[in-house]
């Protein structure tokens, strides 16, 4: 990644795209973006941060964490919804099985 502002603008752009994916339920695309973003972050943090840019990097990290928390919350909500749907399907199958067994 290039200089700090340029590097972080790309990371934040990717994070915004991840947020959009979460909002639309595009979880596979979000996962791929997260993988790419992680690679960029690993590259960025493989070198020491210039002390003159430390405060700026702290602000970027804070913004990144806030966006990540929103994405995580949406993912957890979607997961709970899927678990609820799966539970209803399981109950329906059990009811169908019980009905068939009792109707013989």
Biopython code that builds the backbone (N, CA, C, O; Angstrom):
import numpy as np
from Bio.PDB.StructureBuilder import StructureBuilder

atoms = [
    (1, "UNK", "N", (0.845, -1.168, 0.000)),
    (1, "UNK", "CA", (0.000, 0.000, 0.000)),
    (1, "UNK", "C", (0.891, 1.231, 0.000)),
    (1, "UNK", "O", (1.995, 1.220, 0.546)),
    (2, "UNK", "N", (0.405, 2.262, -0.605)),
    (2, "UNK", "CA", (1.190, 3.481, -0.726)),
    (2, "UNK", "C", (1.220, 4.266, 0.568)),
    (2, "UNK", "O", (1.196, 3.684, 1.652)),
    (3, "UNK", "N", (1.275, 5.604, 0.458)),
    (3, "UNK", "CA", (1.309, 6.462, 1.635)),
    (3, "UNK", "C", (0.054, 6.302, 2.475)),
    (3, "UNK", "O", (-0.954, 5.770, 2.009)),
    (4, "UNK", "N", (0.117, 6.754, 3.686)),
    (4, "UNK", "CA", (-0.958, 6.513, 4.640)),
    (4, "UNK", "C", (-2.336, 6.958, 4.154)),
    (4, "UNK", "O", (-3.253, 6.136, 4.152)),
    (5, "UNK", "N", (-2.532, 8.218, 3.740)),
    (5, "UNK", "CA", (-3.894, 8.607, 3.314)),
    (5, "UNK", "C", (-4.402, 7.794, 2.126)),
    (5, "UNK", "O", (-5.564, 7.389, 2.099)),
    (6, "UNK", "N", (-3.531, 7.555, 1.142)),
    (6, "UNK", "CA", (-3.949, 6.793, -0.027)),
    (6, "UNK", "C", (-4.269, 5.350, 0.346)),
    (6, "UNK", "O", (-5.265, 4.784, -0.105)),
    (7, "UNK", "N", (-3.416, 4.771, 1.169)),
    (7, "UNK", "CA", (-3.613, 3.380, 1.584)),
    (7, "UNK", "C", (-4.926, 3.228, 2.336)),
    (7, "UNK", "O", (-5.688, 2.295, 2.087)),
    (8, "UNK", "N", (-5.182, 4.135, 3.242)),
    (8, "UNK", "CA", (-6.400, 4.023, 4.036)),
    (8, "UNK", "C", (-7.651, 4.377, 3.252)),
    (8, "UNK", "O", (-8.728, 3.859, 3.547)),
    (9, "UNK", "N", (-7.533, 5.240, 2.269)),
    (9, "UNK", "CA", (-8.731, 5.534, 1.477)),
    (9, "UNK", "C", (-9.170, 4.272, 0.745)),
    (9, "UNK", "O", (-10.369, 4.032, 0.602)),
    (10, "UNK", "N", (-8.219, 3.456, 0.278)),
    (10, "UNK", "CA", (-8.558, 2.193, -0.379)),
    (10, "UNK", "C", (-9.183, 1.217, 0.626)),
    (10, "UNK", "O", (-10.171, 0.552, 0.316)),
    (11, "UNK", "N", (-8.612, 1.134, 1.814)),
    (11, "UNK", "CA", (-9.161, 0.243, 2.850)),
    (11, "UNK", "C", (-10.569, 0.692, 3.230)),
    (11, "UNK", "O", (-11.465, -0.138, 3.375)),
    (12, "UNK", "N", (-10.765, 1.979, 3.390)),
    (12, "UNK", "CA", (-12.097, 2.484, 3.755)),
    (12, "UNK", "C", (-13.087, 2.310, 2.612)),
    (12, "UNK", "O", (-14.265, 2.043, 2.851)),
    (13, "UNK", "N", (-12.626, 2.457, 1.376)),
    (13, "UNK", "CA", (-13.503, 2.204, 0.232)),
    (13, "UNK", "C", (-13.955, 0.747, 0.243)),
    (13, "UNK", "O", (-15.129, 0.451, 0.018)),
    (14, "UNK", "N", (-13.028, -0.145, 0.503)),
    (14, "UNK", "CA", (-13.371, -1.570, 0.569)),
    (14, "UNK", "C", (-14.332, -1.840, 1.733)),
    (14, "UNK", "O", (-15.254, -2.646, 1.607)),
    (15, "UNK", "N", (-14.116, -1.173, 2.845)),
    (15, "UNK", "CA", (-14.979, -1.355, 4.009)),
    (15, "UNK", "C", (-16.380, -0.837, 3.723)),
    (15, "UNK", "O", (-17.365, -1.463, 4.115)),
    (16, "UNK", "N", (-16.479, 0.299, 3.046)),
    (16, "UNK", "CA", (-17.797, 0.815, 2.644)),
    (16, "UNK", "C", (-18.498, -0.166, 1.710)),
    (16, "UNK", "O", (-19.708, -0.369, 1.813)),
    (17, "UNK", "N", (-17.737, -0.777, 0.796)),
    (17, "UNK", "CA", (-18.310, -1.781, -0.102)),
    (17, "UNK", "C", (-18.781, -2.992, 0.697)),
    (17, "UNK", "O", (-19.819, -3.579, 0.389)),
    (18, "UNK", "N", (-18.020, -3.365, 1.722)),
    (18, "UNK", "CA", (-18.426, -4.479, 2.589)),
    (18, "UNK", "C", (-19.726, -4.146, 3.312)),
    (18, "UNK", "O", (-20.602, -5.002, 3.441)),
    (19, "UNK", "N", (-19.853, -2.919, 3.778)),
    (19, "UNK", "CA", (-21.073, -2.478, 4.446)),
    (19, "UNK", "C", (-22.259, -2.559, 3.489)),
    (19, "UNK", "O", (-23.339, -3.002, 3.877)),
    (20, "UNK", "N", (-22.065, -2.137, 2.255)),
    (20, "UNK", "CA", (-23.128, -2.229, 1.248)),
    (20, "UNK", "C", (-23.518, -3.688, 1.010)),
    (20, "UNK", "O", (-24.699, -4.008, 0.871)),
    (21, "UNK", "N", (-22.521, -4.566, 0.965)),
    (21, "UNK", "CA", (-22.801, -5.996, 0.793)),
    (21, "UNK", "C", (-23.629, -6.524, 1.965)),
    (21, "UNK", "O", (-24.582, -7.279, 1.771)),
    (22, "UNK", "N", (-23.261, -6.122, 3.173)),
    (22, "UNK", "CA", (-24.009, -6.570, 4.353)),
    (22, "UNK", "C", (-25.450, -6.074, 4.289)),
    (22, "UNK", "O", (-26.381, -6.813, 4.609)),
    (23, "UNK", "N", (-25.626, -4.838, 3.881)),
    (23, "UNK", "CA", (-26.969, -4.269, 3.797)),
    (23, "UNK", "C", (-27.833, -4.998, 2.772)),
    (23, "UNK", "O", (-29.047, -5.105, 2.943)),
    (24, "UNK", "N", (-27.205, -5.500, 1.706)),
    (24, "UNK", "CA", (-27.964, -6.187, 0.659)),
    (24, "UNK", "C", (-27.936, -7.707, 0.804)),
    (24, "UNK", "O", (-28.551, -8.418, 0.010)),
    (25, "UNK", "N", (-27.227, -8.203, 1.812)),
    (25, "UNK", "CA", (-27.174, -9.648, 2.035)),
    (25, "UNK", "C", (-26.240, -10.385, 1.086)),
    (25, "UNK", "O", (-26.387, -11.593, 0.897)),
    (26, "UNK", "N", (-25.290, -9.690, 0.492)),
    (26, "UNK", "CA", (-24.325, -10.306, -0.432)),
    (26, "UNK", "C", (-23.125, -10.810, 0.369)),
    (26, "UNK", "O", (-22.031, -10.250, 0.297)),
    (27, "UNK", "N", (-23.352, -11.871, 1.127)),
    (27, "UNK", "CA", (-22.349, -12.341, 2.089)),
    (27, "UNK", "C", (-21.119, -12.936, 1.426)),
    (27, "UNK", "O", (-20.016, -12.779, 1.949)),
    (28, "UNK", "N", (-21.265, -13.607, 0.305)),
    (28, "UNK", "CA", (-20.101, -14.161, -0.396)),
    (28, "UNK", "C", (-19.184, -13.040, -0.897)),
    (28, "UNK", "O", (-17.963, -13.115, -0.760)),
    (29, "UNK", "N", (-19.782, -12.017, -1.468)),
    (29, "UNK", "CA", (-19.000, -10.877, -1.955)),
    (29, "UNK", "C", (-18.329, -10.160, -0.785)),
    (29, "UNK", "O", (-17.172, -9.752, -0.882)),
    (30, "UNK", "N", (-19.053, -10.010, 0.307)),
    (30, "UNK", "CA", (-18.489, -9.378, 1.491)),
    (30, "UNK", "C", (-17.272, -10.164, 1.974)),
    (30, "UNK", "O", (-16.247, -9.575, 2.316)),
    (31, "UNK", "N", (-17.380, -11.464, 2.003)),
    (31, "UNK", "CA", (-16.281, -12.311, 2.451)),
    (31, "UNK", "C", (-15.040, -12.131, 1.580)),
    (31, "UNK", "O", (-13.919, -12.072, 2.086)),
    (32, "UNK", "N", (-15.248, -12.044, 0.278)),
    (32, "UNK", "CA", (-14.114, -11.851, -0.636)),
    (32, "UNK", "C", (-13.486, -10.477, -0.432)),
    (32, "UNK", "O", (-12.261, -10.352, -0.430)),
    (33, "UNK", "N", (-14.305, -9.450, -0.262)),
    (33, "UNK", "CA", (-13.773, -8.109, 0.003)),
    (33, "UNK", "C", (-13.000, -8.080, 1.311)),
    (33, "UNK", "O", (-11.959, -7.431, 1.406)),
    (34, "UNK", "N", (-13.503, -8.776, 2.312)),
    (34, "UNK", "CA", (-12.822, -8.805, 3.603)),
    (34, "UNK", "C", (-11.453, -9.472, 3.464)),
    (34, "UNK", "O", (-10.478, -9.023, 4.068)),
    (35, "UNK", "N", (-11.381, -10.535, 2.674)),
    (35, "UNK", "CA", (-10.109, -11.213, 2.447)),
    (35, "UNK", "C", (-9.111, -10.262, 1.780)),
    (35, "UNK", "O", (-7.951, -10.189, 2.183)),
    (36, "UNK", "N", (-9.565, -9.548, 0.775)),
    (36, "UNK", "CA", (-8.694, -8.595, 0.079)),
    (36, "UNK", "C", (-8.269, -7.463, 1.007)),
    (36, "UNK", "O", (-7.110, -7.046, 1.010)),
    (37, "UNK", "N", (-9.215, -6.976, 1.788)),
    (37, "UNK", "CA", (-8.910, -5.880, 2.718)),
    (37, "UNK", "C", (-7.910, -6.332, 3.772)),
    (37, "UNK", "O", (-6.989, -5.592, 4.116)),
    (38, "UNK", "N", (-8.091, -7.547, 4.285)),
    (38, "UNK", "CA", (-7.164, -8.081, 5.286)),
    (38, "UNK", "C", (-5.741, -8.119, 4.742)),
    (38, "UNK", "O", (-4.787, -7.798, 5.451)),
    (39, "UNK", "N", (-5.607, -8.514, 3.476)),
    (39, "UNK", "CA", (-4.293, -8.551, 2.842)),
    (39, "UNK", "C", (-3.666, -7.154, 2.803)),
    (39, "UNK", "O", (-2.480, -6.991, 3.093)),
    (40, "UNK", "N", (-4.458, -6.163, 2.449)),
    (40, "UNK", "CA", (-3.955, -4.787, 2.406)),
    (40, "UNK", "C", (-3.553, -4.307, 3.804)),
    (40, "UNK", "O", (-2.529, -3.643, 3.967)),
    (41, "UNK", "N", (-4.358, -4.644, 4.800)),
    (41, "UNK", "CA", (-4.030, -4.246, 6.167)),
    (41, "UNK", "C", (-2.759, -4.941, 6.662)),
    (41, "UNK", "O", (-1.930, -4.320, 7.327)),
    (42, "UNK", "N", (-2.611, -6.211, 6.342)),
    (42, "UNK", "CA", (-1.399, -6.934, 6.745)),
    (42, "UNK", "C", (-0.166, -6.298, 6.113)),
    (42, "UNK", "O", (0.874, -6.168, 6.758)),
    (43, "UNK", "N", (-0.288, -5.906, 4.858)),
    (43, "UNK", "CA", (0.826, -5.236, 4.189)),
    (43, "UNK", "C", (1.124, -3.902, 4.858)),
    (43, "UNK", "O", (2.282, -3.568, 5.112)),
    (44, "UNK", "N", (0.072, -3.143, 5.140)),
    (44, "UNK", "CA", (0.256, -1.833, 5.769)),
    (44, "UNK", "C", (0.954, -1.965, 7.121)),
    (44, "UNK", "O", (1.893, -1.223, 7.410)),
    (45, "UNK", "N", (0.501, -2.906, 7.948)),
    (45, "UNK", "CA", (1.041, -3.036, 9.293)),
    (45, "UNK", "C", (2.306, -3.891, 9.359)),
    (45, "UNK", "O", (2.818, -4.154, 10.448)),
    (46, "UNK", "N", (2.809, -4.322, 8.216)),
    (46, "UNK", "CA", (4.067, -5.070, 8.216)),
    (46, "UNK", "C", (5.258, -4.127, 8.422)),
    (46, "UNK", "O", (6.373, -4.571, 8.695)),
    (47, "UNK", "N", (5.008, -2.830, 8.289)),
    (47, "UNK", "CA", (6.048, -1.816, 8.509)),
    (47, "UNK", "C", (5.614, -0.922, 9.668)),
    (47, "UNK", "O", (4.421, -0.719, 9.891)),
    (48, "UNK", "N", (6.583, -0.393, 10.399)),
    (48, "UNK", "CA", (6.223, 0.527, 11.493)),
    (48, "UNK", "C", (5.510, 1.774, 10.946)),
    (48, "UNK", "O", (5.808, 2.251, 9.851)),
    (49, "UNK", "N", (4.585, 2.273, 11.723)),
    (49, "UNK", "CA", (3.876, 3.501, 11.362)),
    (49, "UNK", "C", (4.793, 4.674, 11.677)),
    (49, "UNK", "O", (5.404, 4.729, 12.744)),
    (50, "UNK", "N", (4.881, 5.600, 10.750)),
    (50, "UNK", "CA", (5.666, 6.804, 10.954)),
    (50, "UNK", "C", (5.060, 7.568, 12.137)),
    (50, "UNK", "O", (3.861, 7.844, 12.137)),
    (51, "UNK", "N", (5.863, 7.909, 13.132)),
    (51, "UNK", "CA", (5.326, 8.632, 14.298)),
    (51, "UNK", "C", (4.566, 9.902, 13.930)),
    (51, "UNK", "O", (3.629, 10.292, 14.626)),
    (52, "UNK", "N", (4.966, 10.542, 12.845)),
    (52, "UNK", "CA", (4.272, 11.767, 12.416)),
    (52, "UNK", "C", (2.863, 11.460, 11.920)),
    (52, "UNK", "O", (2.020, 12.355, 11.869)),
    (53, "UNK", "N", (2.596, 10.200, 11.551)),
    (53, "UNK", "CA", (1.278, 9.814, 11.042)),
    (53, "UNK", "C", (0.481, 8.980, 12.041)),
    (53, "UNK", "O", (-0.621, 8.527, 11.733)),
    (54, "UNK", "N", (1.031, 8.779, 13.229)),
    (54, "UNK", "CA", (0.403, 7.893, 14.210)),
    (54, "UNK", "C", (-1.019, 8.339, 14.574)),
    (54, "UNK", "O", (-1.919, 7.503, 14.657)),
    (55, "UNK", "N", (-1.230, 9.613, 14.788)),
    (55, "UNK", "CA", (-2.560, 10.101, 15.158)),
    (55, "UNK", "C", (-3.547, 9.890, 14.016)),
    (55, "UNK", "O", (-4.693, 9.506, 14.246)),
    (56, "UNK", "N", (-3.110, 10.138, 12.802)),
    (56, "UNK", "CA", (-3.954, 9.925, 11.632)),
    (56, "UNK", "C", (-4.327, 8.446, 11.505)),
    (56, "UNK", "O", (-5.482, 8.115, 11.238)),
    (57, "UNK", "N", (-3.360, 7.574, 11.694)),
    (57, "UNK", "CA", (-3.611, 6.132, 11.624)),
    (57, "UNK", "C", (-4.588, 5.717, 12.728)),
    (57, "UNK", "O", (-5.464, 4.883, 12.499)),
    (58, "UNK", "N", (-4.443, 6.294, 13.920)),
    (58, "UNK", "CA", (-5.382, 5.996, 15.011)),
    (58, "UNK", "C", (-6.805, 6.370, 14.617)),
    (58, "UNK", "O", (-7.741, 5.617, 14.886)),
    (59, "UNK", "N", (-6.974, 7.525, 13.984)),
    (59, "UNK", "CA", (-8.298, 7.956, 13.539)),
    (59, "UNK", "C", (-8.858, 7.001, 12.485)),
    (59, "UNK", "O", (-10.041, 6.661, 12.515)),
    (60, "UNK", "N", (-8.012, 6.576, 11.563)),
    (60, "UNK", "CA", (-8.440, 5.621, 10.539)),
    (60, "UNK", "C", (-8.873, 4.297, 11.165)),
    (60, "UNK", "O", (-9.890, 3.718, 10.781)),
    (61, "UNK", "N", (-8.096, 3.834, 12.121)),
    (61, "UNK", "CA", (-8.425, 2.561, 12.784)),
    (61, "UNK", "C", (-9.758, 2.680, 13.519)),
    (61, "UNK", "O", (-10.577, 1.763, 13.476)),
    (62, "UNK", "N", (-9.974, 3.807, 14.191)),
    (62, "UNK", "CA", (-11.231, 4.027, 14.901)),
    (62, "UNK", "C", (-12.410, 3.982, 13.932)),
    (62, "UNK", "O", (-13.424, 3.344, 14.216)),
    (63, "UNK", "N", (-12.279, 4.651, 12.799)),
    (63, "UNK", "CA", (-13.348, 4.648, 11.789)),
    (63, "UNK", "C", (-13.575, 3.238, 11.248)),
    (63, "UNK", "O", (-14.714, 2.803, 11.078)),
    (64, "UNK", "N", (-12.483, 2.534, 10.981)),
    (64, "UNK", "CA", (-12.572, 1.171, 10.475)),
    (64, "UNK", "C", (-13.295, 0.267, 11.473)),
    (64, "UNK", "O", (-14.152, -0.526, 11.084)),
    (65, "UNK", "N", (-12.957, 0.383, 12.739)),
    (65, "UNK", "CA", (-13.598, -0.441, 13.774)),
    (65, "UNK", "C", (-15.087, -0.137, 13.892)),
    (65, "UNK", "O", (-15.892, -1.047, 14.089)),
    (66, "UNK", "N", (-15.453, 1.125, 13.774)),
    (66, "UNK", "CA", (-16.875, 1.488, 13.836)),
    (66, "UNK", "C", (-17.648, 0.861, 12.681)),
    (66, "UNK", "O", (-18.737, 0.323, 12.878)),
    (67, "UNK", "N", (-17.089, 0.931, 11.485)),
    (67, "UNK", "CA", (-17.746, 0.324, 10.329)),
    (67, "UNK", "C", (-17.806, -1.196, 10.476)),
    (67, "UNK", "O", (-18.817, -1.821, 10.155)),
    (68, "UNK", "N", (-16.719, -1.775, 10.962)),
    (68, "UNK", "CA", (-16.699, -3.229, 11.164)),
    (68, "UNK", "C", (-17.774, -3.658, 12.159)),
    (68, "UNK", "O", (-18.410, -4.694, 11.968)),
    (69, "UNK", "N", (-17.984, -2.885, 13.206)),
    (69, "UNK", "CA", (-19.016, -3.231, 14.189)),
    (69, "UNK", "C", (-20.402, -3.222, 13.552)),
    (69, "UNK", "O", (-21.238, -4.068, 13.869)),
    (70, "UNK", "N", (-20.646, -2.273, 12.660)),
    (70, "UNK", "CA", (-21.938, -2.236, 11.951)),
    (70, "UNK", "C", (-22.099, -3.466, 11.067)),
    (70, "UNK", "O", (-23.172, -4.067, 11.016)),
    (71, "UNK", "N", (-21.025, -3.836, 10.370)),
    (71, "UNK", "CA", (-21.064, -5.014, 9.504)),
    (71, "UNK", "C", (-21.293, -6.272, 10.322)),
    (71, "UNK", "O", (-22.094, -7.127, 9.946)),
    (72, "UNK", "N", (-20.594, -6.384, 11.433)),
    (72, "UNK", "CA", (-20.743, -7.561, 12.306)),
    (72, "UNK", "C", (-22.170, -7.654, 12.835)),
    (72, "UNK", "O", (-22.754, -8.737, 12.869)),
    (73, "UNK", "N", (-22.728, -6.527, 13.245)),
    (73, "UNK", "CA", (-24.099, -6.527, 13.767)),
    (73, "UNK", "C", (-25.080, -6.998, 12.695)),
    (73, "UNK", "O", (-26.003, -7.758, 12.987)),
    (74, "UNK", "N", (-24.883, -6.550, 11.462)),
    (74, "UNK", "CA", (-25.766, -6.998, 10.375)),
    (74, "UNK", "C", (-25.590, -8.485, 10.112)),
    (74, "UNK", "O", (-26.564, -9.195, 9.859)),
    (75, "UNK", "N", (-24.363, -8.954, 10.170)),
    (75, "UNK", "CA", (-24.108, -10.382, 9.972)),
    (75, "UNK", "C", (-24.749, -11.225, 11.056)),
    (75, "UNK", "O", (-25.335, -12.270, 10.772)),
    (76, "UNK", "N", (-24.641, -10.773, 12.298)),
    (76, "UNK", "CA", (-25.260, -11.497, 13.408)),
    (76, "UNK", "C", (-26.776, -11.514, 13.281)),
    (76, "UNK", "O", (-27.420, -12.523, 13.570)),
    (77, "UNK", "N", (-27.337, -10.402, 12.850)),
    (77, "UNK", "CA", (-28.786, -10.322, 12.654)),
    (77, "UNK", "C", (-29.234, -11.276, 11.554)),
    (77, "UNK", "O", (-30.235, -11.978, 11.702)),
    (78, "UNK", "N", (-28.487, -11.299, 10.447)),
    (78, "UNK", "CA", (-28.825, -12.210, 9.349)),
    (78, "UNK", "C", (-28.686, -13.661, 9.787)),
    (78, "UNK", "O", (-29.491, -14.512, 9.408)),
    (79, "UNK", "N", (-27.668, -13.938, 10.583)),
    (79, "UNK", "CA", (-27.467, -15.298, 11.087)),
    (79, "UNK", "C", (-28.643, -15.726, 11.965)),
    (79, "UNK", "O", (-29.132, -16.850, 11.844)),
    (80, "UNK", "N", (-29.090, -14.850, 12.831)),
    (80, "UNK", "CA", (-30.232, -15.170, 13.697)),
    (80, "UNK", "C", (-31.490, -15.405, 12.875)),
    (80, "UNK", "O", (-32.274, -16.305, 13.178)),
    (81, "UNK", "N", (-31.686, -14.604, 11.840)),
    (81, "UNK", "CA", (-32.849, -14.788, 10.972)),
    (81, "UNK", "C", (-32.796, -16.147, 10.282)),
    (81, "UNK", "O", (-33.810, -16.837, 10.184)),
    (82, "UNK", "N", (-31.613, -16.531, 9.804)),
    (82, "UNK", "CA", (-31.468, -17.838, 9.154)),
    (82, "UNK", "C", (-31.688, -18.982, 10.135)),
    (82, "UNK", "O", (-32.295, -19.996, 9.792)),
    (83, "UNK", "N", (-31.189, -18.813, 11.356)),
    (83, "UNK", "CA", (-31.413, -19.844, 12.372)),
    (83, "UNK", "C", (-32.901, -19.990, 12.677)),
    (83, "UNK", "O", (-33.391, -21.102, 12.872)),
    (84, "UNK", "N", (-33.620, -18.867, 12.719)),
    (84, "UNK", "CA", (-35.059, -18.908, 12.943)),
    (84, "UNK", "C", (-35.776, -19.620, 11.808)),
    (84, "UNK", "O", (-36.683, -20.419, 12.043)),
    (85, "UNK", "N", (-35.374, -19.334, 10.588)),
    (85, "UNK", "CA", (-35.980, -19.995, 9.431)),
    (85, "UNK", "C", (-35.685, -21.494, 9.449)),
    (85, "UNK", "O", (-36.567, -22.307, 9.173)),
    (86, "UNK", "N", (-34.459, -21.850, 9.770)),
    (86, "UNK", "CA", (-34.087, -23.269, 9.825)),
    (86, "UNK", "C", (-34.876, -23.987, 10.913)),
    (86, "UNK", "O", (-35.287, -25.134, 10.734)),
    (87, "UNK", "N", (-35.085, -23.322, 12.022)),
    (87, "UNK", "CA", (-35.855, -23.906, 13.112)),
    (87, "UNK", "C", (-37.307, -24.140, 12.688)),
    (87, "UNK", "O", (-37.889, -25.172, 13.021)),
    (88, "UNK", "N", (-37.887, -23.196, 11.963)),
    (88, "UNK", "CA", (-39.262, -23.356, 11.476)),
    (88, "UNK", "C", (-39.354, -24.515, 10.489)),
    (88, "UNK", "O", (-40.318, -25.280, 10.515)),
    (89, "UNK", "N", (-38.361, -24.645, 9.627)),
    (89, "UNK", "CA", (-38.353, -25.756, 8.664)),
    (89, "UNK", "C", (-38.275, -27.082, 9.408)),
    (89, "UNK", "O", (-38.980, -28.032, 9.067)),
    (90, "UNK", "N", (-37.424, -27.145, 10.418)),
    (90, "UNK", "CA", (-37.280, -28.379, 11.203)),
    (90, "UNK", "C", (-38.590, -28.724, 11.902)),
    (90, "UNK", "O", (-39.013, -29.880, 11.900)),
    (91, "UNK", "N", (-39.228, -27.728, 12.495)),
    (91, "UNK", "CA", (-40.521, -27.971, 13.162)),
    (91, "UNK", "C", (-41.558, -28.457, 12.159)),
    (91, "UNK", "O", (-42.338, -29.365, 12.449)),
    (92, "UNK", "N", (-41.561, -27.846, 10.979)),
    (92, "UNK", "CA", (-42.509, -28.258, 9.943)),
    (92, "UNK", "C", (-42.279, -29.692, 9.505)),
    (92, "UNK", "O", (-43.232, -30.442, 9.293)),
    (93, "UNK", "N", (-41.026, -30.073, 9.368)),
    (93, "UNK", "CA", (-40.719, -31.448, 8.974)),
    (93, "UNK", "C", (-41.136, -32.440, 10.068)),
    (93, "UNK", "O", (-41.658, -33.516, 9.776)),
    (94, "UNK", "N", (-40.899, -32.067, 11.319)),
    (94, "UNK", "CA", (-41.310, -32.939, 12.428)),
    (94, "UNK", "C", (-42.819, -33.098, 12.463)),
    (94, "UNK", "O", (-43.343, -34.190, 12.679)),
    (95, "UNK", "N", (-43.509, -31.978, 12.243)),
    (95, "UNK", "CA", (-44.972, -32.038, 12.238)),
    (95, "UNK", "C", (-45.469, -32.904, 11.091)),
    (95, "UNK", "O", (-46.405, -33.684, 11.265)),
    (96, "UNK", "N", (-44.861, -32.777, 9.939)),
    (96, "UNK", "CA", (-45.246, -33.584, 8.788)),
    (96, "UNK", "C", (-44.994, -35.066, 9.055)),
    (96, "UNK", "O", (-45.826, -35.913, 8.729)),
    (97, "UNK", "N", (-43.848, -35.371, 9.646)),
    (97, "UNK", "CA", (-43.517, -36.765, 9.971)),
    (97, "UNK", "C", (-44.516, -37.325, 10.977)),
    (97, "UNK", "O", (-44.998, -38.447, 10.820)),
    (98, "UNK", "N", (-44.825, -36.547, 12.008)),
    (98, "UNK", "CA", (-45.781, -36.991, 13.023)),
    (98, "UNK", "C", (-47.163, -37.203, 12.401)),
    (98, "UNK", "O", (-47.841, -38.182, 12.717)),
    (99, "UNK", "N", (-47.576, -36.306, 11.535)),
    (99, "UNK", "CA", (-48.862, -36.436, 10.873)),
    (99, "UNK", "C", (-48.928, -37.710, 10.048)),
    (99, "UNK", "O", (-49.909, -38.453, 10.099)),
    (100, "UNK", "N", (-47.871, -37.948, 9.289)),
    (100, "UNK", "CA", (-47.846, -39.166, 8.445)),
    (100, "UNK", "C", (-47.863, -40.442, 9.282)),
    (100, "UNK", "O", (-48.525, -41.419, 8.930)),
    (101, "UNK", "N", (-47.131, -40.420, 10.390)),
    (101, "UNK", "CA", (-47.088, -41.595, 11.254)),
    (101, "UNK", "C", (-48.444, -41.851, 11.921)),
    (101, "UNK", "O", (-48.847, -43.000, 12.102)),
    (102, "UNK", "N", (-49.131, -40.784, 12.278)),
    (102, "UNK", "CA", (-50.407, -40.917, 12.973)),
    (102, "UNK", "C", (-51.584, -41.116, 12.033)),
    (102, "UNK", "O", (-52.673, -41.478, 12.477)),
    (103, "UNK", "N", (-51.381, -40.883, 10.731)),
    (103, "UNK", "CA", (-52.501, -41.009, 9.795)),
    (103, "UNK", "C", (-52.558, -42.388, 9.147)),
    (103, "UNK", "O", (-53.399, -42.632, 8.281)),
    (104, "UNK", "N", (-51.680, -43.281, 9.554)),
    (104, "UNK", "CA", (-51.655, -44.636, 8.976)),
    (104, "UNK", "C", (-52.622, -45.548, 9.689)),
    (104, "UNK", "O", (-52.735, -46.722, 9.338)),
]
sb = StructureBuilder()
sb.init_structure("model")
sb.init_model(0)
sb.init_chain("A")
sb.init_seg("    ")
for serial, (resi, resn, name, xyz) in enumerate(atoms, 1):
    if name == "N":
        sb.init_residue(resn, " ", resi, " ")
    sb.init_atom(name, np.array(xyz, "f"), 0.0, 1.0, " ", f" {name:<3s}", serial, name[0])
structure = sb.get_structure()
